[in-house]
Amino acid sequence: MSTIVGIIAGVSLLFIAIFSKGGIGTFLDPASAAIVLGGTLGAIFTAYPLPRVFRVAKVIGQIFKKDIQQPSWVIAMMVRLSHKARQKSLLSLEEDMRTINNRFIRHGLEMIIDGHPGDLIRDVLMTELELVRSRHRNGASIFVSAAKYAPAFGMIGTLIGLVAMLKSLGGGTEQGANALSGLGDGMAVALITTFYGSMLSNLFFSPMADKLKNRSDDEALSTTIIIEGLIMIQSGMNPRIVEKKLNSYLPPHLRAHHYDKMVKKAKGSAPPPKPVVEDDVDDDFDDFDDDF
């Protein structure tokens, strides 16, 4: 939602400024647009393999999706799983493993149930997390490169226009006088390519790269909490300690006391905490990674 609002606001303000300075026709030049867009696309195709470039359309779709859910849901799930494991056994988590959609939690629970040590579980999941982040960086790097190339080709287009304009000034007395009278118009057209390159870089490419980076960082934080929670579940740690340690990853205003709520429900003869089902799990992570 914020992405759409930002793009609409930026484009709207640009159009207001353009119409206040002579109208849209003053800022339209097909040749300049061809230099910036064609040059940027050509550089991207030269720098990256074709399969990665063709996946950009799917990556752009991630930019307009809802923001990744705050990781407090992860802590609530880890506390429930820890409580269940201490009340029953680690083997009782097999039912939850089958209904969880998040692959990190599912793989971690599978290794816990199989009896693997905590160090091995951490090593496997951290390796997978690092590879996921690497794929995310590769996807965002195309937009980082485009943000770098677009202003450069805008400047190249400006130089092409200036060379053509200056050359026309030396075409003889009468021709030079005519060219001199149109010097202002020629300079304006030459500078339009710089405007196109800067606009594409700062209004589209750079913000898109930053958006993807922020989404990847949010996912990495939640996944780190998942890994730490699974290690503590494997070691049989008290659910209250699990909650306290995992809450330390969050700012104070996002921390919650899930364990106390569970205890109050149990004392009030409330039904036991519901098992973790697929709808409880934020599956944006898997969708986000699959698009890279």
C-alpha angles and dihedrals in degrees: 000000000000090000093056092045091050095050094045092048094047095047092044093053091047092052091048090053092046095050090048090056103052107306137278094292091068091061098043118099119151094197092054092048090049092052094050099039096037094045093047093048091046091052092048092051089048094049101043137044115260096244091056092048092050090053090061091091091061091045090053088055089061090058091063097045123102116279117270111269118261110265095242087098088062092056092049090052094046091050091051093048092046092050091050093047092052093045095048119002142284089264089063088070091071090088091054092047091061094053100043116100099193107097096210092057092042094050092044093051090047091056091044092053090047089057100246117161121257094247092058092047091051092047094051096046095043090051090052091047092052091051091049091052090048091055090048091051090051091053094049093044091074090062091045089054092046089052088054097045100045097065090043092056089043088059091046089054090050091052091050090053093046093049091051092046095048092046090056090056092066098053098107135290100292095037091045091052091052091048091049091056090056096043094110094052091047092050091050092052091047092053094049091080090058088051092051093048095047093046094051092046099047102032100039120007102042095043090048091052091048091048092054091047092051092049090049091050091050090051092048091053093052091045092050089053089049092053094048091047093051092050090052091048089052091051092051095242120175111268091232090057090045089055094047094050095045092046088060088073091063132067113256096257091059097048118107136186103233095157094057090051091052092049092050091050091050092050091048091055090247118160113276118268109286116252117260107267131186095261090060092060123084103229096182088104094065092044091048094051094043091060093062 
